[in-house]
Structures are given as C-alpha cells and as structure tokens.
Amino acid sequence: MQTPVHAGRSTRVFLGRDAELAVLAAALDRGTQGAPRRAPHGDDTTNGHVIMVRGEAGIGKTSLLDAAMRRAYGRRVLQASADVMDRRRTYGILLDAFAPVLTDDDRRLAAVQDKYAVAERLLTIVDAVAVEPTVVVLEDLQWADKSSLALLTRLSHTLEQLPLLIVGSMRSQAPRETPHELDRLLVALSDRDLLTTIELGTLPAETCVAIAECLAGGRISGTLERYVGTAGGNPLFLTEMMRALLRDGAVTIGPRGEARLDAPVGPSPSLAMVMMRHLSHLSSPSRDLLRTAALLGTRFSLSQLRVVVDQPMSVLVPMLQETFAAGFLEDAEQDMLGFRHELIQEVLLQDLPAPVRAELHREIAIRLEAADVSPATVAGHLLQAPTDAPDLPRMLRLAQRTAVSAPETAVELWNRVIDATTSDDPLNTQAVAGLARAALSSGRVVDAADLAAVVLRRDVPPESLAGVTRTLTQSLLLQHRHADARDAADRYAAAEVLEPYDRATHLAFAGWPRMMLGDVDGALRVARDGAAMAAATGNVGAEVIALSLQGQIANCRGDLDAAIVALTDAAAKADRHPSLSTLETFPHALLAVALADAGRTDAIVELLQHSLELAENLGYRTGMLAAHSLGAQARSRTGALSDLAAELDAHGAMVASMDVRLDAPVRGIRAYVVAHQRGPGAALEWSASLDPVPAWSMWGGRGRSWIWQGVSQRQRAAGDDSATFDVLWEGWRELRAVRAEVDAAEIALDLVDLARSVAGVHPSARAAAAQRSREVVDAVATLADRNPDVAHLRATALAVEGVSTDDADLLLEAAGMMATTPRRFEHARVSELAALALPVGHADSRSLAETSLRGYSDVGADHDVIRARAAFRRKGIAVLAPPRARPATGWESLTRTEERIASRVATGATNPEIAANLSVSRRTVETHVSNVLAKLGLRSRTELAVFVSRRLDDVGQDG
C-alpha cells in the first residue's frame, strides 16, 4: 500500500551548514562575556566585528542567519533586510534595523530632517545600544541605500571599540556589479581586519537528499533522487521543487518507508517555472494582488497596498489569507508584510512586461502622492518609469521636497527633468537651479557656480532668479573668487528685475567679499547699508548676513563688546528664523570666536554644538565645516592641544569630500599644535601647505594671525630668529594696515621676544628692533585700554611691555593676571618669561618656573617643557621635581581630558553621554577614545574598562 504525501508538511529544513554555523556561533559566544557597563574583571572581552555571508540567491543565507540568531543568548539582536525599492530611502536599512529602539522624535527626524542630522542620531543610537553586547543583522546589502553603506563605513573607524557584531548578507556577483559604496565598506573593514567572510556554496548531493527526505517523509532513491539533483545544490530551488511535487500528489510513501515519484516529470525545471507553477494554484484576484505587492518591494506597507489597490480591508483579507496559506507572504513588522523570499517577488515582476511594469509604477506613484505618502517613496516609484511630459512638474515638486531629507533622490529627479527637456524650457531651468543649490549645500562649490552661471545665461523665471543669484555669489566667495563675488553681488543688489527684498540680500552679502579683499571700511559701509535695506523690507536673512559681518569686523578691530552685541543679535534672529539664508554666514560660530576673544568661554561649546546641529538639520555641509573650522579658532587659546587636535581631525574628515576651503587658519593652528607638541621641525608639513606670503584671498577674517604663525614655523625649524621675526613682522604690518588688532595682538608677544633675541645677536639691528617693539607695545596697550574687562588682553599688554623693557615686575604682574584667565598656555608662557627675567636667586623664580612647566605639561606642550627646562637650567633656576615630557604610551601618556574620558568609558558611559558631560562634540570624544586605546595598546572599550578597573584596584592596594 502506498501513502500519498501532501504539501502541508513543513517546508523549512536547515541542514548542511555546520561549519558556517560554527563560525557565527563562535563570534556570538565571544560577545557574551561582558560589556563595559558591567566593568568586567576577567580576560574575556569583545571587540566590534563584521561577518559577511555571501552566496547566490536561494543558497540559504537567511536560513543560516536565522539559525545563528537562535543561539544569540545574552545579546540584543536588531535585524533588517534591504529591498530593491529602498535604494533611494535614506538610511532605510539602518532605520529598519534600529526601529525597536527609535523614539517618536527619532522617527519624526528621519521623516522630515536632513540626512546628516539623521546620521548623527543613528550613530548616537549605536553608541547607546552597544553598552551591552549587540548583534545587528543586515541582509541583502547589495540593495542597501548609499547613505546606510556610507554610515557603516564611517562606523568602521570606531567599530573595534564596541561590543557590536554586525552580520551582513549579500548576493555573490561580479566585482563590477557590486555597488561602489558597498565595495568601499568591505575594503574599509578588510583594511582594519574587522571583516570575516563566509562563502556559501552549493549543498552536496547527500545533504540535498536529506532535505528532500525531511520534506517527503521517506527515503529517497532512484528517479526522485535524480530529480532532486537537478536543483544544483540550491536549497530554495530544491524546496520549491519538492513543494510542487507534494502539492500535485506526485510523491507517495511505500510500505518500507521509501518515497516514490508516481508521476512523470518533464525536463529539468527552472526556479522561475517552479514558482509560477505554485502561483497557478492561486485564485486570479490573489495572483493580481501579489503582483501589485511585488511592485511595492520585498517588504511593503499594508496601508500602502490598500491605497494602491483601492480596496477595503474586507475585500483584501480573503486574498491575503490565501497567499499566506500558500506560503508566498509572511508577517514582517508592525504594518509591514513581506514575501517569504525575495526570489518570489522577482519572479512575479519578471512575469510582467517591462513597459507594463513601468506604467504600473507610475500609477502607484500618483496614488501614493495623493495619499500623502513620503515624497522619497513616491519618487522611488516614479523613477522606475520612463519620463513623460506630464511627470515633469511632479518630479520638480518631489525634488524640492526631498532636497534635504534625500538629496541623492532630488538630484536624480532634477537630472531626469533636464534629460527630458531642452535648455529653453523653464522646467529645465528650474531643475538646473535645483542642482546648483544642492551642489552648494553639499560643499561642491565649483559645480554650484558653474550650474548657476548656466542658468543665469538663460531667461530665468522670476521665482527662480533670486535663489540662483544667491547660489552664484556664495559659491564664488567660497572658491575665494572674491572679486567676482563682489562684482556679482553689487550687480544683483542694483538689479531692478529683482524685488527689493532680494536685492537687500545681495547688498548685505556684498560686504563679505570686500572684507576678504582687504577693503574692510568698504565692507562695513556696505554691511550697514544692507542691514538698513533688510530691515526696511523685512528680510531677516539679509539682516543676519549684515549683522554677522558687522560683528566679524568689530571683532577683528578689537571692539569686542560691539562684536558680541551684533553677533548675539544675528544668532538670535537665526534661531527664530532657521534657514540657509540665516545660517550661511555662521553667526553662532562667529559669536563663539568673539566670546573666546573676550575671555567669556562658558557658552562657547554650546554655541558651536548648536551651530553644527542647525547646519546638519538643513543639510548645509559648508555650515558643518565652518562649525569645526571656527570651533578650532575659538578653542585655540584655552584648551589642551590634544583637544584642539581632535577638533581639527573632525574638520579634516569633512573637508576631504568637499571643494570648499575654510581651512587656511586651520592649517596654521595645526602647525602651531604640532610645533608645541613635538617641535617646529615636526610642523613643517603643515607649514609647507601655506603660502609663504599668504594672500588675502585665502582668508581675510578673524584668525589670519594663525596663518602667519603657521608660515613662521619654517624659520623656527631652522633656528633662525631673525628670519622668523621678519615673517611675523610682515604679518604684523599687514594686520595693522586693515586694523585687525586682535589678530595682531596674538603675535605681539612672539614679536617682542624675537626682537630682543635679534638685537642681542645683531647689535646693528638693535635700534630698529627697539622701535618696532615700541610700536607693538603701544598697539597692544591701546587694544587693552579699549577692552578694560578683558583680563588676557591686559596681561598680554603688560607682558609685551615687560619683555620689551626687560622689566621683571611687569612680567610678574602679567603672570598673575594671566592666571585668572582660561588661557593656560599663555599663562605658562608668561610665567616662563617672568622666571627668566627675575634676578638669579629671586624668591619667585622657582615657583614661576614650576608653574610654567606644569602649565606646559597640562596642555600637552611637551616640546615647550623640554625647551623651558633647558632655559631654566642655563639661568641657574633649580626646579624641584620638574615635570618630564609625557611618555608616548601607557597611562602616564594620557592627557587630563583623555584620563577623564577613559574613566567615563569604564563606567559604561556612551560617547554622547561623555560629550554632554565634558561639553565637547561626539566626534571629539570618538577621536579621544581612539587615542586612548592606541596609547594603552588596547582594542576595545571593554578592554579599557578592564584596564581602568585593574588600575584602580592596584592603586587601592598600594594605599
């Protein structure tokens, strides 16, 4: 007697992957031994790592990952799959993976804000979830959106620090078919030794037979065994073949338990043929529903499916039940359904002729837009269809709505419009204008200027003209084409074709290129005129531009109270009316610099963070760059050198992908940091990147003194005081000529100290050196008198005069006054000069010398520790227990900030928590943690927690 076998038997059989499962299980086991929050005392630690499972479609990647995750005891598991329809959804796969831990605010941010703000939030979430061992499973990465892949590449820089295991899967494909962003991710991970790849090959014949026997419920041999072999070792193909046979009743079980094939079979089928055979058993309405669902993606929203088919749930439920019972659909999460395997969706789509499929996507886009579905989703469907004339206005509308949240999609839409129209079409002009603005926002200022120029050679629609002219003038300025920017701004400020409101913007902006060209008086005059016109027309953006320029000029000239008033007003207006026009001159970051110059440092970090967040929320990468660039200037005189270097690293990471340049002062600061850490010779690389005679076109605002200090490191490295003095004197004359008094004061102490050295070596130069020193003394004293409440300026004035006149009492007074300011390096410098100026054996010499060495050591100026100690030895000042230069490795190599961060990491604090506690940016904390691990020879935050815990134990045992 033979027993028929029916298709109701389980179709999920996992066999033959023991070796691959062991690799995943071992990685999971390594991650369950503890986490930083638990402050473990054992040796078992976990480091971040990525395992990539590769194989052809249907080879069992998902089954392997499901089996492995069932063993993820003690780990949080977050999981998501990419979808071919999600390639344009910014951070789609990552938002899906972290959906269980997203707040409502996070979801709103992802829906309406800029991709850069979402990126920062996702990294913050990664830090938060990775305080304990966590697995993130990301399937089908060959379909992941570019933004997700780029963010994973960025995460690879700090992944090793976290107890985070990322398990990905991707289809095997030719290298040329691998998305560029995915290839970059894999290379970055491989370079850091963070990648393990599991290649899933076909299953051996005996395993295929075992799977077929599980499905059939009997032993397989003969004809059926040969038929099983036609699946080629692909478990999905094999499973679907067996399901088809079982559904048709073609397999029976004999009296001795053998499975028999009782019906003739044709030639070897394809997987598509098998799938279509399954689909033929569905009712016609259910098949149509599945085809529509396939157009929505591998996973799709039930609410969107209802919109597209325009049917009530009462009609859909029976059809959905049928597709579930047949094994085509399954639950995903929340409102989502999904195909049991992506190949089912692919077969359904392949059954539709390409023109039909395209038209259906267009219909879906129209219906979804009418239902107010996200513009990026609507655009994703519209871009699947050839562009027709009626689509063009919709594409422009969608591009405008996705320009911030999904800029790559917006660019694709604008390019579609351009390709479908001629240059004399107003729609074409609007699209090119959109591309120009997008290029400016992303920091590609050369492209922005070129595209804007193309538009302006045409008959520009009035509604586009104002924006395009602004794009042109700003991109010219950011290319340092200041004369062109000035001329263009003047021309548009007088253009009758523009409304007075828009002309006010150009008039206010026209002052900025004037300042960069050295015409500061002209810049101030234009800024005042622009502010008046802006107020008269109600143009808040123009007011902010004009106020920011007035504040910048006042700051440069040393009118610090006036600068703070103007910039505070500008920042407040920008906060009330946040937009690109109110943020493009960086009022918050400029205010931070002015407050630092005035010695009011309490609010600086918050201002810089706020400036960065505003720029991120608007997708304004140039504003993000400025927050780091101007942030380095604001912190340059008050922080430790390592903290300053961390800020410079954040700037450098951004500027690499942009052609806008705000970094001439930044390169000067970098040279300054390296010179004081390791000596002028080590700073030559940065000094060489600056022009020997810096042109105004590179930077004409506050901070120009840093450029001259950077240039002078070449002469300092050669030990040539006379040549160093000549370089800085040239800078002094240039700065004084434009009344850049604060920048001039920054190099004043160097100048008088070098003048004294030059006069000692070259007696013939003594009179000229004395005359120049007197000029410096008088200028700094005047600046200090104009700002009587700024202690560091008064202290600098006393120190400059003390060095110039060899007056030790003035230097002693200057050291005491500088001690009341946050400028630790300057305090150490003036204390050194005072100690050396006092008579040998003076009671205060030793304490001043020790204060100096301690100050240099605290800020990480190791070169100055060595240099000053040698000077004290020559002077005969015996320093008790002088601080030695910080070692390169070990706990003693850590700076004060690094020690605090290491201690916070040991408590399980995340990077965002540490950043909030120390009032620094999260990027800065990332850099510090990396530096700490490198100095201690550790690889992860867990190892750091163990190290700190043991160190505390050792200290406790030692009493």
URSUL-V22416 format. One record per residue. N is the residue number from 0. PSI is psi in whole degrees, -180 to 180 (none if undefined). OMEGA is omega in whole degrees, -180 to 180 (* if undefined). Layout:
n/psi/omega
N/PSI/OMEGA
N/PSI/OMEGA
This chain:
n/psi/omega
0/140/180
1/140/-179
2/123/178
3/150/178
4/134/-176
5/161/-174
6/-3/-179
7/-15/180
8/150/-178
9/137/179
10/11/178
11/101/179
12/127/-178
13/109/-180
14/156/169
15/13/-179
16/36/-176
17/-43/-177
18/-45/-180
19/-39/179
20/-34/179
21/-38/178
22/-46/180
23/-41/-180
24/-39/179
25/-40/178
26/-39/178
27/-41/180
28/-38/179
29/-25/-176
30/4/-176
31/16/-175
32/0/179
33/167/-180
34/163/-176
35/-37/-176
36/-26/-177
37/-6/179
38/63/-174
39/156/179
40/-3/180
41/-176/-177
42/-14/-177
43/119/180
44/171/-180
45/139/177
46/150/177
47/145/-178
48/162/177
49/132/172
50/125/-179
51/121/178
52/122/-177
53/147/176
54/167/-179
55/167/179
56/134/178
57/4/-174
58/-10/175
59/22/-179
60/-48/-179
61/-42/179
62/-40/178
63/-45/-179
64/-40/178
65/-43/179
66/-40/-180
67/-42/-176
68/-22/175
69/-14/178
70/7/-175
71/56/-179
72/136/175
73/4/179
74/142/169
75/135/179
76/124/175
77/135/-168
78/142/176
79/160/177
80/142/174
81/157/-178
82/142/-179
83/-29/178
84/-5/-178
85/5/-175
86/-22/-180
87/3/179
88/109/-173
89/125/-179
90/29/-174
91/-54/-175
92/-33/180
93/-40/177
94/-37/177
95/-41/-178
96/-42/-176
97/10/-179
98/-39/-179
99/-19/-177
100/4/178
101/142/173
102/171/176
103/-37/178
104/-39/178
105/-42/-178
106/-38/177
107/-40/179
108/-45/-179
109/-31/-176
110/-33/-170
111/-12/-172
112/-180/-177
113/151/-178
114/-32/-178
115/-37/176
116/-40/178
117/-38/179
118/-47/180
119/-39/180
120/-41/179
121/-41/178
122/-36/176
123/-40/178
124/-40/177
125/-47/178
126/-40/-176
127/-44/-177
128/-25/-176
129/17/171
130/-11/173
131/158/-177
132/129/-174
133/142/174
134/131/174
135/117/-178
136/122/-178
137/106/-175
138/155/177
139/52/-178
140/-14/176
141/-16/179
142/3/-177
143/150/179
144/156/-176
145/-38/-177
146/-42/179
147/-44/-179
148/-39/179
149/-39/180
150/-37/175
151/-37/176
152/-42/177
153/-41/179
154/-28/-178
155/-23/-179
156/-28/-178
157/5/-176
158/-37/-176
159/-22/-178
160/-17/-167
161/148/173
162/62/-173
163/119/175
164/120/176
165/122/178
166/119/-179
167/163/173
168/151/179
169/153/178
170/144/172
171/134/-180
172/165/179
173/145/-179
174/-38/-178
175/-18/-179
176/-10/179
177/128/179
178/141/-177
179/-43/-178
180/-35/177
181/-39/177
182/-42/178
183/-42/179
184/-47/-178
185/-40/178
186/-43/-180
187/-43/179
188/-42/180
189/-42/180
190/-30/-179
191/8/-180
192/41/-178
193/9/-172
194/129/170
195/129/-179
196/132/175
197/115/178
198/118/178
199/114/177
200/-177/179
201/153/180
202/145/177
203/162/-174
204/-41/-177
205/-32/178
206/-39/177
207/-41/178
208/-42/-180
209/-40/178
210/-45/180
211/-38/179
212/-38/177
213/-40/-179
214/-40/-176
215/-27/-178
216/22/178
217/169/180
218/145/-176
219/137/176
220/180/173
221/-133/-175
222/-43/-179
223/-38/178
224/-41/178
225/-38/179
226/-40/177
227/-35/-179
228/-21/-179
229/-10/177
230/-10/175
231/23/178
232/11/178
233/114/-173
234/-34/179
235/-46/178
236/-46/-180
237/-46/-177
238/-44/-179
239/-37/176
240/-46/-179
241/-37/178
242/-40/-180
243/-44/179
244/-43/-179
245/-39/179
246/-38/-177
247/0/-179
248/24/-176
249/-7/-179
250/130/176
251/161/179
252/124/-180
253/176/-177
254/-24/179
255/17/176
256/13/-179
257/140/178
258/131/-176
259/146/175
260/108/-171
261/7/180
262/147/179
263/148/177
264/151/-179
265/-158/179
266/167/-178
267/124/-178
268/165/170
269/164/179
270/-39/179
271/-41/179
272/-40/180
273/-44/179
274/-46/-179
275/-33/177
276/-41/176
277/-45/-176
278/-29/-177
279/-17/180
280/-10/178
281/157/173
282/156/-178
283/-43/178
284/-37/180
285/-38/177
286/-43/178
287/-39/179
288/-42/179
289/-40/179
290/-41/177
291/-44/179
292/-37/-180
293/-33/178
294/-25/-180
295/-21/178
296/175/177
297/-37/172
298/145/-175
299/155/180
300/132/178
301/-37/179
302/-38/177
303/-36/177
304/-41/178
305/-41/180
306/-45/-174
307/-43/-178
308/-13/177
309/49/179
310/147/177
311/163/-179
312/-31/-180
313/-30/177
314/-36/-176
315/-33/-173
316/-49/180
317/-39/180
318/-42/179
319/-40/178
320/-40/180
321/-43/-179
322/-33/176
323/-45/-178
324/-33/180
325/-5/175
326/20/180
327/-38/-179
328/160/176
329/163/177
330/142/172
331/-101/178
332/149/178
333/-117/-176
334/10/-170
335/142/168
336/165/180
337/158/174
338/144/-178
339/-31/175
340/145/-177
341/-23/179
342/-28/176
343/-46/178
344/-43/-178
345/-41/179
346/-42/178
347/-41/180
348/-39/180
349/-24/180
350/-11/178
351/129/175
352/145/-175
353/-45/179
354/-38/178
355/-44/-180
356/-42/-179
357/-44/-180
358/-36/177
359/-39/177
360/-39/179
361/-45/178
362/-41/179
363/-43/180
364/-44/-178
365/-43/-179
366/-41/-180
367/-37/178
368/-40/179
369/-28/179
370/7/177
371/35/172
372/157/-175
373/138/-177
374/-31/179
375/-38/178
376/-44/178
377/-46/-179
378/-37/180
379/-38/178
380/-42/-178
381/-34/-179
382/-8/175
383/-13/-176
384/152/172
385/149/-176
386/124/174
387/158/-178
388/-43/180
389/-19/-179
390/-22/-168
391/-48/177
392/-39/178
393/-41/179
394/-42/177
395/-39/179
396/-44/179
397/-38/179
398/-43/178
399/-39/-177
400/-21/-180
401/2/-174
402/-32/-179
403/-48/-174
404/-30/-180
405/70/-172
406/-32/179
407/-38/177
408/-42/179
409/-44/179
410/-41/179
411/-41/179
412/-46/179
413/-41/180
414/-35/176
415/-43/180
416/-43/180
417/-43/-179
418/-26/-175
419/1/-176
420/170/177
421/165/-174
422/-19/179
423/4/179
424/127/179
425/-31/178
426/-39/176
427/-45/-180
428/-42/178
429/-39/-179
430/-43/178
431/-39/177
432/-40/177
433/-43/177
434/-38/180
435/-46/-179
436/-39/178
437/-40/178
438/-41/178
439/-44/-179
440/-34/-178
441/-1/177
442/11/177
443/77/-169
444/-27/178
445/-47/177
446/-41/-179
447/-46/-180
448/-42/-179
449/-44/-179
450/-42/178
451/-39/179
452/-38/177
453/-46/-179
454/-43/-174
455/-11/173
456/-3/-179
457/-180/174
458/96/-171
459/132/175
460/142/-178
461/-37/-177
462/-16/180
463/-20/-170
464/-45/-176
465/-46/-179
466/-40/-178
467/-42/180
468/-36/177
469/-40/178
470/-43/-179
471/-51/-175
472/-40/-178
473/-40/180
474/-33/174
475/-43/179
476/-43/-177
477/-15/172
478/0/-175
479/23/173
480/66/-168
481/-38/179
482/-42/178
483/-40/180
484/-42/178
485/-48/-177
486/-41/-180
487/-44/-180
488/-41/177
489/-42/-177
490/-45/-178
491/-26/177
492/-24/-180
493/2/-174
494/117/-179
495/-21/-179
496/-21/177
497/150/176
498/152/178
499/-37/178
500/-47/-178
501/-34/177
502/-33/178
503/-38/178
504/-46/-179
505/-38/180
506/-44/179
507/-40/-178
508/-28/-174
509/-19/178
510/-30/-176
511/-50/177
512/-30/176
513/-44/178
514/-42/-180
515/-23/178
516/0/178
517/-3/179
518/73/-173
519/-39/178
520/-45/177
521/-38/179
522/-43/-179
523/-40/179
524/-46/-179
525/-38/179
526/-41/179
527/-42/177
528/-42/180
529/-40/179
530/-41/180
531/-44/-179
532/-37/179
533/-43/179
534/-39/-178
535/-32/-177
536/-1/-180
537/26/-178
538/95/-177
539/-39/179
540/-44/178
541/-37/176
542/-44/-180
543/-43/178
544/-46/-178
545/-44/179
546/-40/179
547/-41/179
548/-43/177
549/-41/178
550/-40/179
551/-44/-180
552/-43/178
553/-39/178
554/-48/179
555/-40/-175
556/-5/177
557/10/174
558/73/-166
559/-39/178
560/-44/179
561/-39/179
562/-45/-178
563/-38/178
564/-50/-177
565/-44/-177
566/-33/175
567/-42/177
568/-44/180
569/-45/-179
570/-39/179
571/-42/178
572/-40/179
573/-36/178
574/-37/180
575/-26/-178
576/66/-177
577/123/178
578/171/178
579/-37/-177
580/-31/-180
581/-13/-177
582/-9/-170
583/-15/176
584/13/169
585/53/-174
586/-37/-178
587/-43/180
588/-39/177
589/-37/177
590/-38/178
591/-41/178
592/-44/-179
593/-40/178
594/-38/177
595/-42/178
596/-30/180
597/2/179
598/14/180
599/87/-168
600/-5/-172
601/-40/-172
602/4/-172
603/-50/-176
604/-43/180
605/-40/179
606/-45/-178
607/-41/177
608/-42/180
609/-42/178
610/-43/180
611/-44/-178
612/-41/178
613/-44/180
614/-40/179
615/-44/-177
616/-25/-180
617/4/-180
618/28/-174
619/89/-174
620/-33/177
621/-38/176
622/-37/176
623/-42/178
624/-42/-180
625/-36/179
626/-38/178
627/-41/-178
628/-52/179
629/-28/176
630/-38/177
631/-40/178
632/-44/-177
633/-33/-178
634/-4/-168
635/-31/-175
636/-4/-173
637/-21/-174
638/171/172
639/151/-178
640/-34/179
641/-35/176
642/-40/179
643/-41/179
644/-37/179
645/-40/177
646/-39/179
647/-34/177
648/-41/178
649/-40/177
650/-47/-178
651/-36/180
652/-33/-180
653/-44/-170
654/-20/-178
655/-28/-177
656/14/-177
657/158/174
658/5/171
659/145/-177
660/116/173
661/26/-163
662/11/177
663/-49/175
664/-33/-180
665/-41/178
666/-35/176
667/-41/178
668/-40/179
669/-43/178
670/-41/179
671/-47/-178
672/-50/-177
673/-39/-179
674/-41/-179
675/-21/175
676/-46/-171
677/-2/179
678/156/-177
679/-33/-180
680/-36/180
681/-17/-177
682/1/-174
683/-33/180
684/-43/-179
685/-37/178
686/-39/-179
687/-20/180
688/-5/180
689/146/178
690/138/179
691/-36/174
692/94/-172
693/127/179
694/147/177
695/-29/-176
696/-22/180
697/-35/179
698/122/-179
699/8/-178
700/-165/178
701/135/-179
702/3/-179
703/-25/179
704/-30/179
705/-34/179
706/-45/180
707/-38/177
708/-37/177
709/-44/179
710/-39/-174
711/-12/-180
712/-23/178
713/-45/-180
714/-36/177
715/-40/-180
716/-31/178
717/-4/-179
718/23/-176
719/93/-179
720/-36/-178
721/-46/179
722/-37/177
723/-44/179
724/-42/-179
725/-41/180
726/-49/-178
727/-32/178
728/-37/176
729/-42/176
730/-41/179
731/-48/-179
732/-41/180
733/-45/-178
734/-41/179
735/-33/-178
736/-30/179
737/13/178
738/36/175
739/71/-168
740/-36/-179
741/-43/176
742/-40/178
743/-40/-180
744/-27/-180
745/-27/-180
746/7/-174
747/-46/-177
748/-38/175
749/-42/-176
750/-49/-177
751/-33/178
752/-41/177
753/-37/178
754/-41/178
755/-40/180
756/-44/-180
757/-42/180
758/-34/180
759/-33/-178
760/-35/-176
761/89/-178
762/-31/-179
763/-20/-179
764/4/-173
765/-45/-176
766/-44/-180
767/-40/179
768/-40/180
769/-40/-179
770/-43/180
771/-39/177
772/-40/179
773/-40/178
774/-42/180
775/-46/-180
776/-48/-178
777/-41/-178
778/-43/-179
779/-38/178
780/-41/179
781/-43/179
782/-42/180
783/-39/179
784/-35/179
785/-17/-179
786/67/-171
787/-20/-178
788/-1/-178
789/100/-171
790/-38/-176
791/-30/176
792/-43/177
793/-42/179
794/-40/178
795/-42/179
796/-43/178
797/-43/-178
798/-43/180
799/-45/179
800/-37/179
801/-43/178
802/-44/-177
803/-35/-175
804/7/-177
805/42/-179
806/102/-177
807/-32/-179
808/-41/177
809/-40/179
810/-37/178
811/-43/177
812/-39/179
813/-41/179
814/-42/179
815/-40/-180
816/-40/180
817/-27/178
818/-21/-180
819/-2/-178
820/166/177
821/4/-176
822/86/-173
823/-39/-180
824/-45/180
825/-36/177
826/-43/178
827/-41/-179
828/-48/-178
829/-36/177
830/-40/177
831/-48/-180
832/-39/179
833/-43/180
834/-41/-178
835/-24/-179
836/-26/-178
837/154/179
838/151/178
839/132/180
840/1/179
841/143/-174
842/-29/-176
843/-9/-174
844/-48/-176
845/-46/-177
846/-38/177
847/-42/180
848/-43/180
849/-38/176
850/-42/180
851/-50/-178
852/-39/178
853/-43/180
854/-46/177
855/-44/-179
856/-40/-178
857/-37/-179
858/-1/179
859/20/179
860/71/-173
861/-37/179
862/-39/-179
863/-31/175
864/-48/-179
865/-45/-178
866/-47/-178
867/-39/179
868/-41/178
869/-40/179
870/-40/179
871/-37/179
872/-43/179
873/-34/-180
874/-16/-178
875/22/179
876/113/-179
877/111/-179
878/126/179
879/130/178
880/61/-178
881/142/178
882/134/177
883/162/178
884/142/-177
885/132/179
886/167/-176
887/-25/-177
888/169/179
889/170/-177
890/-37/-178
891/-14/179
892/-13/-176
893/142/173
894/172/180
895/-44/179
896/-42/-180
897/-37/176
898/-44/-180
899/-41/-180
900/-42/178
901/-41/180
902/-37/178
903/-39/177
904/-39/-178
905/-23/177
906/-5/-179
907/9/-180
908/142/177
909/167/178
910/-45/178
911/-38/178
912/-42/178
913/-42/180
914/-43/180
915/-39/-178
916/-37/-176
917/-1/-180
918/49/173
919/172/-180
920/158/179
921/-36/177
922/-39/180
923/-41/178
924/-42/178
925/-46/-180
926/-44/-180
927/-44/-180
928/-42/178
929/-42/179
930/-42/179
931/-48/-180
932/-41/-180
933/-44/-178
934/-32/-178
935/-2/180
936/33/-179
937/168/-177
938/-23/-174
939/166/176
940/-33/178
941/-46/178
942/-36/178
943/-40/178
944/-43/178
945/-45/-179
946/-49/-178
947/-41/-180
948/-46/179
949/-38/180
950/-42/178
951/-39/177
952/-44/-179
953/-42/179
954/-41/180
955/-39/179
956/-30/180
957/-1/179
958/none/*
